[in-house]
């Protein structure tokens, strides 16, 4: 009975803290998707320039949505001729380098500014590094043929590879521009509904896992996993990939492991998860070649792991 009580307390605590931020994130994402054209973003990106990688970081700050909402924007940037390396930098950085995630991270780790600083710093380092590596790679080796040709397949043709969870997000902004104000507002509400419940399911799943680690799982096993300088990082990165939690609320999930897992593993989770998880990889296949996605994932995972080790052994 005590274990069940503690499990419910931790579960409800995570959900009650995270749900308001999740709703705010969904609202912002819906406004950007339905009412804000991404053409103005395209105009800000330099063509064929390494400077575009740094512009990508700024654009990430201007688009406070999680990785799911950034995929359609990234696809439009590619079709408009933005350098793929800059687009990849945007995709990797945007889920973390935005005001909402910064606020959420501060709320989840009060009195620990180093967590936020390291999360932002490592995100910038990894995003720019991967972008720089891809800068000299040919566009056709990174993106799919229809993107290179400047086309977008219709939503009903499987634009997002049949992903029902994010079917509204996968529709391009031009879809909403062609609607009258009433229909557009209805689509706006549908988008909020679908995204909120899709993200809520992932949040509940992640909260159950976090609460289970704190109560149901054998605590000696959790202690061994969490105290290991290497194993703790690998464990948290695996959780980040499998749970696929939106970056708008993932800090509350990580908060449940603070004190049990090493600081490096917490930071690695907060950096790696928004860049590479199951749902993001599936959606990326609507614009990028599978080989490119694999290389991006490997690079991000390797750098996240090494930076996590750096935190464990040298920083915190």
N, C-alpha and C positions, 0 to 999 in steps of 0.2 A: 504493500500500500504506500509506503514511504517513497519507493522508487517511482511509482505511478504518479504520485503527487508532485514530486520534483520534476518529472518529465513534463507534465502539463504546465507547471509554472514556467519552466525554461522555454517551452514551445510557445506559450502565449506571450511571454515577455518579448521574444524575438519578433513575433508577428505584429504585436501592437506597436512596437517601435518602428518596424520596417514598412508597414502598409501605407501610412501617410506619405512617406517618401516615394513609394512605388506609384501611388496615385498621381503625385505631382509630376513624376517622370513621364508617366503615360500621357498626361494632359499636355505637357510641353511637346512630347513627340508627336501627338496628334495635330497640334497647332502647326508645327513645322511641316508635317506631311501634307496637310490639306490646304493650308492657307499661305504658306511661304514657298515661293518658287526657288529651286536650287540654281537657277541661271545666274543669280547674282554671285553665288559662290564660285561658279565656273569663271566668271570674269576676273576674280581676284587671283586666280592661280596663274603664275608665269608659265609660258609654254617652253618645254624642252630646257628647263633650267633646274639646277640643283637647289636653287633657292626655294623652289616649290615645296621641298620637304619641310621647310620651316613655316611656310604658309599653311601647310597641312595641320601643323600643331595649333595655329591660331584658329583655323576653321573648326577643329575639334572642340575648342572652347566655345565657339558660337553655336554649336549644335549639341545642346545638353540632352542627348538621348542615348540609350544603350546601344549595344552593337547591332541589334536587329533593325533599328530604325536607320542606321547609317548605311546599310547595304544598298538600298535603292539610290541614295545620294551618291555613293561611290560609283555605282553603275552609270549614272548620268554623267558624272565627271569623266569617266573613261570614254564614253561615247562622244563627249564634247571635245575630246582631244587632250585632256590633262594627262601628264606623264604618269604611267602606272605606278612607278616608285612613289610618287607623291600621294597617289590614291591609297596605296597600301599603308603608307605612313599615317594618313588620315584615319583609315579603318582601325589601325592598332591603337592610335592615341586618343581618338575622340571619346571612346567609352569611359575614359578616366579623366581626361583633361577638360572637364566641364564643371560649372559652378555647383550643380546639384550633387555630383559625386564627391566633390570636395567637402560640402556641408555634411553629407551623410557620413563620410569617413571621420570627420571631426566629432560628430555626434556619437558615433560608435566607439571611438577611442578618445574620450575626454582626458585631457592631461597628458596625452602621448603624441605631441606634434611630430615626433620623429617618424611615426607610422605614415602620416600623410605626406611628409616631406620625401621619404624614401619611395612611397608609391608614385608620386608625381615624377620624381627624378628618374627612377628606373623605367617608367613608362616612356619618358622622353628619350632616354638612352637607347632602349630597345627599338622604339619606333623609328628613330633616325638611323640606327644601325642597319635595320632590315631594309629601310628605304634606300640607303646608300648602296647596299649590296645589290639591290635590284635595279639600280639606276642605269647600269650599263647593259642590262638584259633586254633583248628585243621585246617589243610590245606583244607580238604574236606568240611569244613563248610564255607569256604571263596570262593574257586574257583570251577569252573564247572568240571564235571567228566572227560571230554576229556583233560582238562589241567592237572589234576591229573595223567591221564594215559600217559601224554607226547605226545599228538597228537595235530595237528593244522588242523582244517577243511579247505578244499580248498576254495579259494576265491569265486569260482562260486557256492559254497554250502551255501553261506550266512554268510561268516566269520564275517561280521560286521552287521549282522541282516538286510541286505538289505539297508544299508545306502548308497545311491547313491552319496551323497556329498563327501564322503571320500573313494570311492571305490579303488583308487590307494594306499592310505595310508594303507589300510587294508591288502594289499598284503605283505607277509613276504619278508625279504631281500633275502632269498634263491631263490625267483622267479626271481629277477633281476640278480643273479649270473649265472643263466643258459642261459642268453641271450648273443648274440654277441655284440660287442661294439657299432655298429650302432643302433641296436634295443634298447639297454640299454639306449643310449642317447635319443632316441625318447621317451622312457618311462619316462625318466627324465623330458623332456619338457612337456609331457602330465600331469605329476604329478604337475609340477609348474602351468600349466594352470588351472587344476581342483581345486587345493587348493586355488589358488589366487582368482578365481571367487567365489568359495564357501565362503571364508572368506570375500571377498569384499561385498557380499550380506548382510552378518551379520553386517559388518562395516557400510554400508549405512543405514541399519535399525536402528542400534544403534545411528548413527549420527542424523537421522530424529527425533528419540525420544528425544535426548538431545537438539536439536534445538527447538523442540516443547515445552519442559519444559521451555526454556528460553524466548520464544516469544508467542506462541499460547495459552498455558495453562493459566488459570487465575492466575495471579502472587500472589494474596493473598493466594490461595490454595497452590501454590508451596512454598511460604514463610512459611506457617504453617507446611507443610510436612518437609521442610528442616531444620527448627529451632527446631523441637521437638527432644529431646535427644534420645528418643526411636523410635519414628515413622520414623525419618530420616534413621536410621540404617536398619529398616525393609524394608523401601521403596527401598533403594539402593541394598540391598541383593536380593529382589524380581526382580529388574531390571537386576541384574547380572545373575540370574538364567534364566530369560526369553530371554534376548537379546543374551546370549551365545556368547559373543564376544571373539575373540582370545586374549590371554594374551599379545601378541606382540603389540597390539594397544589399549587395554582397558583403559590405563591411559589417553588417549586423550578424551575418552568418559567421564571418571570421572572428567576430568579437566573442562568440561562444567558445572558441578554442584558445583565446588568450589566457595566459597563465598555465595552460597545460602543454601547448605546443610552442616551439621556439619562435622567436621574433622573426627569424629569417623565413620560416615556413609561412607565417602570417602574411608577410610582405610578398612572398612569392605567389601566394594565393591571390592577393589583391591586384597583382600585376599581370599574372598569367591568365587568370580566369576571364577578364574582359576581352582579352585578345584572342584566345583560342579556347573554344568549348564546342560541344556537339552542335548546338543550334546555329552558331555562327559559321561553322565549317560547312554545314549543309546549305545555308543561304549563300555562302561565297561561291558555291558551284554554279550559281546563276550568272556569274560574270568572269570567274577565273578558272584557268585550267587546273585540273586535279594535281598535276605535277607541281605547279607553282604553289598551290595551297599546302601541299605536303612540305615543301621546302620552307615556306613561311612558318608553318607550325613547328618544324624541327628547330629552326633558328630561334624562334620565340621561347620554346621550351628550354633549349640549352642555355640561353642567356638568362632566363628567369631563374633557373636552377643555380647557375654560377653566382648570380647576384644575391640569391638567398643564402648561399654559403658564405659570401662576403659579409653579409649582415651577421650571421651566426658567429663567425670566427674573428671578425675584425671591428665591426661597428657597434652591435648591441650585444 
